[in-house]
């Protein structure tokens, strides 16, 4: 399975990314540190996906998920206008969704869509 989705997601999150043999794709999660590390496997690892969901929450995105009748998984990221003084949500002003064979891949594709405003298409 290709790492293209993980690389696109790392770039969309604003991380510095590079390809380095023999390690493969690396990213620097913290600009203060000079060390690069392996890009998380957001598209297939549940723990990495949970960290991604937490990062998206910090950026103002909320996740909704569902399993479709055909067995596929749909992930939606929503962003709300929040009226702080009233603690009131004023409807979603942006919503993106992606459907995939696995839950983790659907979340990763929806995150790329939310951050870049372009649907993810496997090459």
C-alpha positions in Angstrom: 0.0 0.0 0.0 1.3 3.4 -1.0 2.2 6.1 1.5 0.9 8.9 -0.8 -2.1 9.6 1.4 0.0 9.9 4.5 2.5 12.2 2.8 -0.3 14.4 1.4 -1.8 14.6 4.9 1.6 15.5 6.5 2.0 18.3 3.9 -1.6 19.5 4.5 -1.0 19.6 8.2 1.9 22.0 7.4 4.8 19.7 8.3 8.1 19.7 6.5 8.3 16.4 4.5 11.2 14.7 2.7 12.0 11.3 1.1 15.2 9.9 2.5 16.7 6.5 1.6 16.6 3.9 3.2 14.1 5.2 5.6 11.4 6.3 3.2 9.1 9.3 3.9 10.1 11.4 6.9 8.6 14.5 8.5 9.5 17.0 11.2 6.5 17.3 13.6 8.1 20.2 15.6 10.0 23.0 13.8 12.0 23.7 17.0 13.6 20.3 16.7 16.0 19.4 13.8 15.1 15.7 13.9 13.0 14.1 11.2 10.9 11.0 12.0 8.8 8.5 10.1 5.4 9.8 8.9 2.6 8.2 11.0 0.5 5.7 9.1 -2.8 7.7 9.5 -4.5 5.7 6.7 -4.2 2.3 8.5 -3.1 2.6 12.1 -5.8 3.3 14.7 -3.5 4.9 17.2 -2.1 7.3 14.6 -5.7 8.1 13.5 -6.7 9.0 17.0 -3.7 11.5 17.2 -4.9 12.9 13.8 -8.4 13.4 15.1 -7.0 15.2 18.2 -4.9 17.5 15.9 -8.0 18.2 13.7 -10.0 19.1 16.9 -7.3 21.6 17.8 -7.7 23.2 14.4 -11.5 23.5 14.9 -12.7 20.4 13.0 -15.2 17.9 14.5 -15.5 14.3 13.3 -18.7 12.4 12.5 -18.5 8.8 11.2 -20.9 6.1 9.9 -20.8 2.7 8.4 -22.8 2.5 5.2 -25.0 -0.4 4.2 -22.4 -1.6 1.6 -19.8 -2.0 4.4 -17.8 1.1 3.5 -17.0 3.8 6.1 -17.8 7.5 5.8 -15.9 10.2 7.7 -17.1 13.8 7.9 -15.2 16.7 9.3 -17.4 19.7 10.3 -16.4 23.2 11.3 -18.8 25.4 13.2 -19.2 29.1 13.8 -19.0 29.3 17.6 -20.5 32.3 19.4 -18.3 32.3 22.5 -20.4 34.5 24.7 -23.5 32.3 24.2 -21.8 29.0 24.1 -23.9 28.4 21.0 -23.1 26.6 17.7 -24.4 28.4 14.7 -24.7 25.6 12.2 -21.9 24.0 10.2 -20.3 26.4 7.8 -18.0 23.8 6.3 -18.4 20.1 6.0 -16.3 17.6 4.0 -16.6 13.9 3.7 -14.8 10.9 2.4 -15.8 7.2 1.9 -13.3 4.3 2.0 -13.0 0.6 2.7 -11.6 1.2 6.1 -12.4 3.6 8.9 -8.8 4.9 9.2 -8.5 5.6 5.5 -11.8 7.4 5.4 -10.7 9.7 8.3 -7.3 10.4 6.6 -9.0 11.2 3.2 -11.5 13.5 4.9 -8.7 15.3 6.8 -6.8 15.9 3.6 -10.1 17.2 2.0 -10.8 19.5 5.0 -7.3 21.0 5.1 -6.7 21.4 1.4 -10.3 21.8 0.1 -9.5 19.2 -2.5 -10.8 15.6 -2.5 -8.2 12.9 -2.2 -7.7 10.7 -5.3 -5.3 7.8 -5.3 -2.8 8.0 -8.1 
